[in-house]
Amino acid sequence: MSLDREWQRYLLNESIEKDVFVYIQGLQEIVNQIKPKTMTEKRRLTLATQHIAEMKKHARRMQNRIDLLQEKLNILEEALNENEEI
């Protein structure tokens, strides 16, 4: 493990774990920076913005569900370990 390699990974953002929210935020920033030239483009960007908002909602719901399921799994594993110890 060399310092140069770790520094290079840091600079390339390889060491940072990216989740769906990072990608959604990047997509939202890109869409917000686009300047429409026609009404059709403006409508498409509005629709894209609405879709991104829906993706955020669904991603939050999925993340909440995953957190809940992980907590239930931890409880079950703890109960299983307690039963094995008896």
C-alpha positions as CSV (number, residue, x, y, z in Angstrom):
1,M,0.0,0.0,0.0
2,S,1.9,3.0,-1.2
3,L,1.1,6.6,-0.4
4,D,1.3,7.5,-4.1
5,R,-1.3,4.9,-5.0
6,E,-3.7,6.0,-2.2
7,W,-3.3,9.6,-3.2
8,Q,-4.0,8.7,-6.8
9,R,-7.2,6.8,-5.8
10,Y,-8.3,9.8,-3.7
11,L,-7.8,12.1,-6.6
12,L,-9.8,9.8,-8.9
13,N,-12.5,9.5,-6.3
14,E,-12.1,5.7,-6.3
15,S,-12.0,5.4,-2.6
16,I,-15.4,7.2,-2.2
17,E,-18.3,4.9,-2.2
18,K,-21.0,6.4,-4.4
19,D,-24.7,5.7,-3.8
20,V,-27.7,6.4,-5.9
21,F,-28.2,9.8,-4.4
22,V,-24.8,11.0,-5.7
23,Y,-25.8,10.0,-9.2
24,I,-29.2,11.6,-8.9
25,Q,-27.7,14.9,-7.6
26,G,-25.2,14.9,-10.5
27,L,-27.9,14.3,-13.0
28,Q,-30.0,17.1,-11.4
29,E,-27.1,19.5,-11.6
30,I,-26.5,18.7,-15.3
31,V,-30.2,19.2,-16.1
32,N,-30.3,22.5,-14.2
33,Q,-27.3,23.9,-16.1
34,I,-28.9,23.2,-19.5
35,K,-30.4,26.4,-21.1
36,P,-33.3,25.5,-23.4
37,K,-33.5,27.3,-26.7
38,T,-37.0,26.2,-27.8
39,M,-40.3,25.5,-26.0
40,T,-39.9,21.8,-26.8
41,E,-36.5,21.7,-25.0
42,K,-38.0,23.6,-22.1
43,R,-40.8,21.1,-21.8
44,R,-38.4,18.2,-22.0
45,L,-36.2,19.7,-19.3
46,T,-39.2,20.3,-17.1
47,L,-40.2,16.7,-17.6
48,A,-36.7,15.5,-16.8
49,T,-36.7,17.6,-13.6
50,Q,-40.0,16.0,-12.6
51,H,-38.6,12.6,-13.3
52,I,-35.5,13.3,-11.2
53,A,-37.7,14.4,-8.3
54,E,-39.6,11.1,-8.6
55,M,-36.4,9.2,-8.7
56,K,-35.3,10.9,-5.5
57,K,-38.6,10.0,-3.8
58,H,-38.3,6.3,-4.8
59,A,-34.7,6.1,-3.9
60,R,-35.4,7.5,-0.4
61,R,-38.2,5.0,0.0
62,M,-35.9,2.1,-1.1
63,Q,-33.2,3.3,1.2
64,N,-35.6,3.4,4.1
65,R,-36.9,0.0,3.3
66,I,-33.3,-1.4,3.0
67,D,-32.4,0.2,6.4
68,L,-35.5,-1.4,8.0
69,L,-34.7,-4.8,6.5
70,Q,-31.1,-4.6,7.6
71,E,-32.3,-3.8,11.2
72,K,-34.7,-6.8,11.1
73,L,-31.9,-9.0,9.8
74,N,-29.6,-7.8,12.6
75,I,-32.3,-8.6,15.2
76,L,-32.8,-12.1,13.7
77,E,-29.1,-12.8,13.6
78,E,-28.7,-11.7,17.3
79,A,-31.6,-13.9,18.2
80,L,-30.1,-16.8,16.3
81,N,-26.7,-16.3,18.0
82,E,-28.4,-16.2,21.4
83,N,-30.2,-19.5,20.7
84,E,-27.0,-21.1,19.6
85,E,-25.3,-20.1,22.8
86,I,-27.9,-21.7,24.9
